[in-house]
Amino acid sequence: MKIILIGIQGSGKSTQGNLLSEKLFIPYLSTGHIFREIAKEKTPFGRYIKETLNAGYLISDDKTLEIVTDYLNRNEYKKGYILDGFPRTVKQAEDFKNGIKFVFYLNVSDKEALWRLAYRNEERDDETLAALRKRIELFHKFTEPVLDFYKEKGLLVEINGEKKVEEINKEIIRKIEKG
């Protein structure tokens, strides 16, 4: 089964992705995690990724597609996956041909997302207030149209991401079980 989780940063995608991975026995893959790992590399590309992330900008469509496709071609993702943070643009969604079964949109307000991120336990270089605000702005500009793309394909399921973690998870599992 191939699932995409979409939501503004702080919407709970990684929390739900990890819970679903345990329940469905399929791997969870976060593009944010991939990019942060690449950003640690002492290479020109690693520096580019780090600078882009720290400024709160999106990695280019072509590079993102290339990186995500390379990861998903690994054996552990052959039987399915839960993908978080991709696609972020309509071009990425259009170019990504991978038999997606469900796209869950965890809908939370900007205010709720910022509040959650401010109180998150882990600190990351790419989570300055300026970078977070920029990412939220880019989500509305580039990723919200992706929701319409998947809605037209009949794949989008909108979930109220401001409910309790357990309630959100149960709702997602119910949708998956219904098919």
N, C-alpha and C positions, 0 to 999 in steps of 0.2 A: 504494500500500500504506500502511495506517495502523497504526502500531505505538506501543504505550505501554511505557515503561520505568518500573518501580516498584522502589524500594529505599530504604533508610534513607540519610540524608545521608552521603556518603562511600563509598557502595557501588559507585561507578564508572559511574553513569548517564550523566554528561556525556561521559566517555571513550568509552563504548560508543556513545552517541548520535552523536558526531562521526565515529567509525569507520564506523558503519552508514550515515550520511548520505553519506560519500564512496563507499562500496561500492555502495549502492543508488540513488544519485542522487536522493534525496529530502531535503527540508530537515529539520533538527533544530531543535526548539523546546523551550526550557527555561522552565517557568513561573517558576522562581527568577530567571532572567535578566530576564524580563518585569517581575516585581515589583521587582527592584533598579533597573531603568530608571525605573519609575514613581516609586519612592521618591526619586529625584534631583530630581523635579519640585518646583518651589516653589509647590505648590498644597495646599489642605487635604487632598485625597485622597492626594497624594504623601506628605504628613506622616503621615497615617493608616497608609499602607502601610509607611513607614519605621519608625514606632514599633512596629507590630505585628511586623514582621520582626525588629527588634533585640531585642524581648522573647522571640523564639523561638516566637511563636504563629502559628496558621494564619489566613490571610485568610478571611473568611466565604464559605460555599458559594455564595451568590448572586453576590457580587462576582467570585469566582474563575471561575465558569461564564460570566459576562458577558464578562470580560476574555479568557479562553481562546477562547470562541466568536468574539468579534470578531477575534482574531488569525487563527484558522483559516478565517475567511471571506475572507481575503486571497488573491489569485490564486496566489501562490507555494505555497500549501498545498492547492490544488484536486486535485492528482494524488496526494497522500499526504504523510505526515510521520512523524517520530519525535518523540514527545511525552514529555517528562521532567518529573516532579513533579506530574503530574495524571493521574487524580483522586486526591485525598488522603482523601476520605470516601466512604462508601457513597452518600450523597445525590448527590454529584457524579457518581459512576459511574452511578447510576440515571438521572440527568437528562441525561447526555451521550450523545446519540444520533448517532453519527458513523461507523458502519461499521468499527469496529476489527477488524483481522485477527489481531493477536498482542498479548499482554500478557506481557512478560518481567519476572520478578521476580528482581532481583540480590540474592541472599540473603547478607548478611554479618552477623557478630556485632556487637553494640554496641561491644565492645572494639576490634575491628578498624576499625570506622567512625571511632571517636574517634582512634585512632592515625593513620589516614590523614589525617584532617582537621587534626590537630596538625602534621603535616609537609607540608601542602599549601603550594605556593609563593605563591599569591595570598592576600592578607589582605583580609578584608571586615568591615565594621562589624557585620554580622548573624551573625558567627561567633565570638562570645565563648563561653567554656566553658559558661556558664549557658544561653545561647541554644541551643547545640548539644545540651546535655542535655535541654532542654525539647523540642526538635524530635524527639529520639529517643523521649522519653516519648510525645509526640503521635503519632508514627509507629505505635507499638505499640497505642495506644488507638484511633486513628481509621483508619489506613491498612491495618493488618493485616486488618480485616474486608473491605476492598476486594478483597484477594486471594481470599477465599472467594467473593465476588460473581463474579469473573471465572473462578474455577475451576468454579463451577456452570454457567457459560455455555460451558465447554470452551475458553476462550481463554488460560488462564494456563499459562505455561511457567516453571518454577522453575529458575534457574541458580545454581550455586555461585559466588558473587561473590568468593570468596577465592582463586580460581585466578589464573594469570597472565592479563594483559590479552588476549594473543593467543589463549589457549585459550578464554576466555569468548567472544570475538568469533567464533571458528570454530564454537563450539557454537550460538550464536545464528543464524549464517548457515545451518548445517546444518538447524536447525529451520525456518527460513523456506523453504529450498529444498524440504524435504519437504512443506510446505504445511500 
